[in-house]
Amino acid sequence: MSTTRADEVARMLPRPLRAVVLVLLLTLILGPVLYMIFASVSSDLSVAAGHFLPRSFEPANYLRIWSTVDLGEGLVNSLVVAGSVAVLCAFVSLLAAYVLVGFAFKGRLTILRGLLALQSVPGTLMLLPVFVLFSSIGSVLGVPVIGTRWALFLTYLTFGLPFSTWVMVTYLRGLPRELDEAARVDGASSWTVLTRIVLPLSWPGLVVSGIFAFLLGWNDVLFASVMTNPGTRTAAVTLQVFGATQEGGALPLYGQLMAAALVCAVPVVALYLIFQRYLMSGLTSGGVK
């Protein structure tokens, strides 16, 4: 009697040991999250004393952060920049991947290898060159570049597009070639094949590449802290600045800091919940079989 792969994996560990492993993993994952949730509704004295559960509830922390942390403007900046990068990366990477997968031309392998090579370059090495480049462009054009959303947008697009393109290349390689060939036999152009066949089948891959590009812009602190001003700070930088101002004080505002961190996590969690089905398909199937 044949067994499924899931059954084979389940039999690798006895049931009691498997339960212990799951509990440990859940504790490691959910422990910090629960601590943040409890701390966000606790008083600063309770958090400073090291209490895990709140001794006194302070739900007003979620109201105070909009004036204390100035979180609203940071969230808007992050949503505008990261959202724009995600959408553009997803669809540009689809176009690039379609050409790289569907057509044979000189330099194709070099481009594919270059996409992989770009992933090995640490972002810290590119910080100073990117800053100097944008500063020089601003001086030549006579318009401010550093401190604008456009600077962040172009920076994240530069780093996000190669990875998104490689994700889409991997995904499109899994699509049945017979669909493309049948459409071309019927006289369909390359644009028709892309929009009528490839695009509808590529939504899982588009969602994966778009979400990774969104997370790149949403979580970044390094470039955003250097290339923004107080009016264009992202939510991550706003949290960093607020946390730094609490150091050395009489009693840091732990509750508000945790509440602000949770509020900043809400868009990402919502994104995962909304596109969960596409994410699972895009990360596991590698195309339509």
Salt bridges, closest charged atoms under 4 A:
GLU58 OE1 - ARG64 NH2 3.72
ASP180 OD1 - ARG184 NE 2.76
